Amino acid sequence: MTATSWWHPVAFAARSPHLQARGRVLAALRTWFAARGYTEVETPALQVSPGMEPHLIAFDTDLQSPDGGRRRMHLHTSPEFAMKKLLVAGAGPIFQFARVWRNGERADTHHPEFTMLEWYRPDAAYTGLIEECRELLVAALGAAGQPALRWRGCEADPSRIEVLSVLEAFRRHAGIDLDPLLRPDGSTDAKGMAEQCDAIGVRRVETDTFEDLFFRVFLERIEPGLGHPHPCVLKDYPISMAALSRPKAEDARFAERFELYVCGLELANAFGELTDPEVQRDRFLADQAAKRAMFGFAYPIDEDFIAALRFGMPEAAGIALGIDRLVMLAAGAGRIEDVLWAPVT
């Protein structure tokens, strides 16, 4: 028995103020959602498809039937597919505090099992979620009883949110003009991106794709400057990074997507939700190909989700927010394990 074990009374006492703040934050957020007409839902963690993002690795298991048959299942990386099926059923607006799992992720800001707050509002624009994010940050901070959101020496005041487009962020923080590199058909100019990276001294190799360079510049030059002294919404990603969001009506080179940053830390990812089943299938097929290229395997498409889209999902805006990171910021904790009652060991 050592004081470094999470269950040791000394270790628990050090975490206890953050854990008490966690309980108050979750209660405050439930109150916020109830006051705005949202219904809290629960969906199963076991899914045919855990999520299609190429870089995410799921936990696998077998579902055994009473007759001994087995079917490969996965612990979800997000409750997105099941919650969108509920939108098709007519359950919205809805929210969920979901336990989710992502294998191979462990650091001060990552944990293999964590809590995701996901919510959807039918007939809403994705930009309408920006003010909801601000209000939730204010509610969480008030519940934690701290003067500002804090992490690693940075502070953020959620009384207002800065809104930047991806184009603006690259120009401001990296001196890169992405606009001429994004073509009307949705393709990108990797050669032009490489030239701009050379001009600002960002390392690269000949095999780098546009997305490789995009994210390297983003992580090195842009992300650290986002979200202080106020939270920042970074909106309108290139359509090649749309995930499950739809194209912008006024410029289809961009997706109706934003991410919320606080103190240089990504906190949430929001979409104007894609409802076209054929476009969604094509994106899933591309995701499968990308995952096979990286890892040698891919997850199956949730055909029931495609069927639900085909039946008719209402226009909606949706967002996923990392609760553990939010509690870290609101309570002034330094790492995710400081705000978990019992971390994975």
C-alpha positions in Angstrom: 0.0 0.0 0.0 1.4 3.4 -1.0 0.2 6.9 -0.9 0.4 7.0 -4.7 -2.5 4.5 -5.1 -5.6 6.4 -6.1 -7.6 4.8 -3.3 -5.1 5.7 -0.5 -6.7 8.2 1.9 -3.8 10.7 1.4 -4.2 10.6 -2.4 -8.0 10.8 -2.2 -7.8 13.7 0.2 -5.7 15.6 -2.3 -8.4 15.0 -5.0 -11.4 15.5 -2.8 -11.9 19.3 -3.4 -11.9 18.7 -7.2 -14.3 15.7 -6.8 -16.7 17.8 -4.8 -16.5 20.5 -7.5 -17.2 17.8 -10.1 -20.5 16.9 -8.4 -21.6 20.5 -8.2 -20.7 21.2 -11.8 -22.7 18.2 -13.1 -25.7 19.2 -11.0 -25.5 22.8 -12.3 -25.4 21.6 -15.9 -28.4 19.3 -15.4 -30.3 22.3 -14.1 -29.2 24.4 -17.1 -30.5 21.8 -19.6 -33.7 21.2 -17.8 -34.5 25.0 -17.8 -34.0 25.0 -21.5 -36.3 22.1 -22.3 -33.7 19.4 -22.9 -34.5 15.8 -22.0 -31.7 13.7 -20.5 -31.3 10.3 -22.3 -29.2 7.2 -21.9 -27.9 5.0 -24.8 -26.0 1.8 -24.7 -22.2 1.8 -24.7 -22.1 -1.5 -26.7 -22.4 -0.7 -30.4 -21.8 -2.4 -33.8 -19.7 0.6 -34.8 -17.9 2.6 -32.1 -17.4 5.7 -34.3 -15.6 6.1 -37.6 -12.9 8.7 -36.9 -9.8 7.2 -38.5 -7.4 8.1 -35.6 -9.6 6.7 -32.8 -9.1 3.1 -31.5 -12.0 1.4 -29.7 -12.2 -1.4 -27.1 -13.5 -4.6 -28.7 -15.6 -7.3 -27.1 -18.0 -10.1 -28.1 -21.8 -10.1 -27.4 -22.8 -13.7 -26.7 -26.4 -14.8 -27.3 -28.2 -17.4 -25.1 -27.7 -20.0 -27.8 -23.9 -19.5 -27.8 -23.6 -17.3 -30.9 -21.2 -14.5 -30.8 -21.2 -11.1 -32.4 -18.3 -8.6 -32.4 -19.2 -5.4 -30.7 -17.3 -2.3 -29.5 -17.5 0.2 -26.6 -18.5 3.5 -28.2 -16.1 6.4 -28.6 -19.1 8.7 -28.7 -22.9 8.2 -28.2 -23.4 10.1 -31.5 -25.0 7.4 -33.7 -27.5 6.3 -31.0 -28.5 9.9 -30.0 -29.1 10.8 -33.7 -31.4 7.8 -34.0 -33.3 9.3 -31.0 -33.6 12.5 -33.0 -35.2 10.5 -35.9 -37.6 9.0 -33.3 -38.6 12.5 -32.3 -37.0 12.7 -28.8 -35.1 16.0 -29.2 -33.9 18.3 -27.9 -31.7 15.8 -25.9 -28.5 15.6 -23.8 -26.5 12.8 -22.2 -23.6 12.4 -19.8 -22.1 9.3 -21.5 -19.2 7.1 -20.4 -17.0 6.7 -23.5 -13.9 4.7 -24.3 -10.8 5.4 -26.5 -7.9 3.0 -26.5 -4.3 4.1 -26.6 -5.0 7.5 -25.1 -3.5 8.4 -21.7 -2.0 11.7 -20.7 -2.7 14.7 -18.4 -5.6 15.6 -20.7 -6.6 12.1 -21.9 -8.0 9.0 -20.2 -9.1 5.7 -21.8 -12.5 6.0 -20.1 -14.0 9.4 -19.7 -17.3 11.3 -19.6 -18.7 13.1 -22.6 -21.5 15.6 -22.5 -23.3 15.4 -25.8 -26.4 17.4 -26.7 -28.6 18.0 -29.8 -31.2 20.6 -30.7 -33.4 20.1 -33.7 -34.1 23.0 -36.1 -31.1 24.9 -34.7 -28.1 26.4 -36.5 -24.7 25.2 -35.3 -23.7 28.8 -34.5 -26.6 28.9 -32.0 -24.6 26.5 -29.9 -21.9 29.1 -29.3 -24.0 31.0 -26.8 -25.1 27.7 -25.1 -21.4 26.9 -24.7 -20.7 30.2 -23.0 -23.7 29.8 -20.7 -22.5 26.3 -19.7 -19.0 27.6 -19.0 -20.4 30.3 -16.7 -22.6 27.7 -15.0 -19.7 25.3 -14.4 -17.4 28.0 -13.1 -20.1 29.3 -10.7 -20.7 25.8 -9.4 -17.0 25.3 -8.9 -16.7 28.6 -7.0 -13.6 29.8 -8.9 -13.0 33.3 -10.3 -11.8 32.0 -13.8 -11.3 28.9 -15.8 -7.6 27.9 -15.3 -5.1 25.5 -16.7 -1.3 25.5 -16.7 -0.9 29.2 -15.9 -3.6 30.4 -18.3 -6.9 31.9 -17.3 -10.1 32.4 -19.3 -13.1 34.6 -18.5 -16.3 33.1 -20.0 -18.3 36.3 -19.8 -17.7 36.4 -23.6 -16.4 34.1 -26.3 -14.0 35.0 -29.1 -15.2 33.6 -32.5 -12.5 33.0 -35.2 -12.8 31.2 -38.5 -10.1 28.6 -39.3 -8.9 30.9 -42.1 -8.6 33.8 -39.6 -6.7 31.7 -37.1 -4.1 30.5 -39.6 -3.5 34.0 -40.8 -3.3 35.5 -37.3 -1.3 32.9 -35.5 0.8 31.2 -38.2 0.9 33.7 -41.1 -0.6 31.1 -43.5 -3.3 31.9 -46.0 -5.4 28.7 -46.4 -8.0 30.3 -48.7 -6.2 29.7 -52.1 -5.4 26.1 -50.9 -9.0 25.0 -50.6 -10.6 24.2 -54.0 -14.3 24.4 -54.9 -14.5 20.6 -55.3 -13.4 20.1 -51.7 -9.9 19.0 -52.6 -6.8 20.7 -51.1 -3.4 21.9 -52.4 -0.8 20.0 -50.5 2.1 21.5 -52.5 0.9 25.0 -51.8 0.6 24.1 -48.1 4.1 22.7 -48.1 5.5 25.9 -49.6 3.8 28.0 -46.9 5.1 25.8 -44.2 8.6 26.2 -45.6 8.1 30.0 -45.5 7.4 30.0 -41.8 9.9 27.3 -40.8 7.5 24.4 -39.9 9.2 21.1 -40.3 7.9 18.6 -42.9 8.7 15.6 -44.9 7.9 14.8 -48.6 5.2 12.3 -47.7 3.2 14.8 -45.7 -0.4 15.3 -46.8 -2.3 18.6 -46.6 -4.0 17.4 -43.4 -0.6 16.3 -41.9 0.7 19.9 -42.4 -2.6 21.5 -41.3 -2.5 19.7 -38.0 1.2 20.2 -37.4 0.9 24.0 -37.9 -2.3 24.0 -35.8 -0.7 22.2 -32.9 2.6 24.1 -33.0 1.5 27.6 -33.9 -2.2 28.0 -33.3 -3.7 25.9 -30.5 -1.5 27.3 -27.7 -2.8 30.8 -28.4 -6.5 29.9 -28.4 -8.9 30.3 -25.5 -7.3 33.0 -23.3 -8.0 35.5 -22.0 -11.5 34.4 -23.1 -12.7 31.0 -24.5 -12.5 30.8 -28.2 -14.7 29.2 -30.9 -12.8 28.1 -34.0 -15.4 27.7 -36.8 -15.7 26.6 -40.4 -13.2 23.9 -41.0 -12.2 22.8 -44.5 -14.9 20.4 -45.9 -12.2 17.6 -46.0 -12.4 17.7 -42.2 -16.1 17.8 -41.9 -16.6 14.5 -40.0 -20.4 14.3 -39.5 -21.1 17.9 -40.3 -22.7 19.4 -43.4 -21.2 21.8 -45.9 -21.8 25.5 -45.5 -24.6 26.7 -47.8 -22.7 29.9 -48.7 -19.3 28.3 -49.4 -19.2 24.5 -49.8 -15.4 24.5 -49.3 -16.1 24.7 -45.6 -18.1 22.6 -43.1 -20.6 23.7 -40.4 -18.2 22.7 -37.6 -16.6 24.5 -34.7 -14.4 23.6 -31.8 -14.3 25.3 -28.4 -10.9 26.1 -26.9 -10.2 27.2 -23.3 -6.7 28.0 -22.1 -5.2 26.3 -25.2 -7.2 23.1 -24.5 -9.8 21.7 -26.9 -13.0 21.3 -24.9 -15.9 20.6 -27.4 -16.6 19.8 -31.1 -19.9 21.0 -32.7 -21.6 20.3 -36.0 -24.5 21.5 -38.2 -25.4 17.8 -38.6 -25.2 16.0 -41.9 -28.5 14.3 -42.7 -27.9 13.0 -46.2 -27.5 9.2 -45.9 -25.6 8.8 -49.2 -23.0 11.5 -48.5 -22.6 10.1 -45.0 -22.0 6.6 -46.3 -19.4 7.9 -48.7 -17.6 9.7 -45.8 -17.7 6.5 -43.8 -16.2 4.6 -46.6 -13.4 7.2 -46.8 -12.9 6.9 -43.1 -12.6 3.1 -43.3 -10.0 3.4 -46.1 -8.0 5.9 -44.0 -8.1 3.7 -40.9 -7.0 0.6 -42.9 -4.1 2.6 -44.3 -3.0 3.7 -40.8 -3.7 0.6 -38.7 -4.5 -2.3 -41.1 -8.2 -2.6 -40.0 -11.4 -0.7 -40.0 -14.7 -0.7 -38.0 -18.0 -1.6 -39.7 -20.5 1.0 -40.8 -23.6 1.1 -38.6 -26.2 0.3 -41.2 -29.0 1.0 -38.8 -27.7 4.5 -38.5 -27.7 4.9 -42.3 -31.3 3.5 -42.3 -32.3 6.1 -39.7 -30.9 8.9 -41.8 -32.7 7.5 -44.8 -35.9 7.5 -42.9 -35.4 11.1 -42.1 -33.4 12.9 -39.4 -34.5 16.5 -38.7 -32.1 19.3 -39.3 -30.2 19.7 -36.1 -27.1 21.1 -34.4 -25.1 18.9 -32.1 -22.0 19.1 -29.8 -19.8 16.9 -27.7 -18.0 18.3 -24.7 -15.4 16.7 -22.5 -16.8 16.8 -18.9 -13.5 15.8 -17.2 -11.6 18.6 -19.0 -14.4 21.1 -18.1 -14.1 20.1 -14.4 -10.3 20.5 -14.6 -10.7 24.0 -16.0 -13.4 25.0 -13.6 -11.8 23.6 -10.5 -8.2 24.6 -11.4 -6.9 20.9 -11.5 -3.8 20.1 -13.4 -4.8 16.7 -15.0 -7.7 14.6 -15.7 -7.0 12.0 -13.0 -7.3 14.8 -10.4 -11.1 15.0 -11.2 -11.9 11.3 -11.5 -13.3 9.4 -8.6 -11.6 6.2 -9.6 -9.2 6.3 -12.6 -8.4 3.3 -14.8 -5.3 1.5 -13.4 
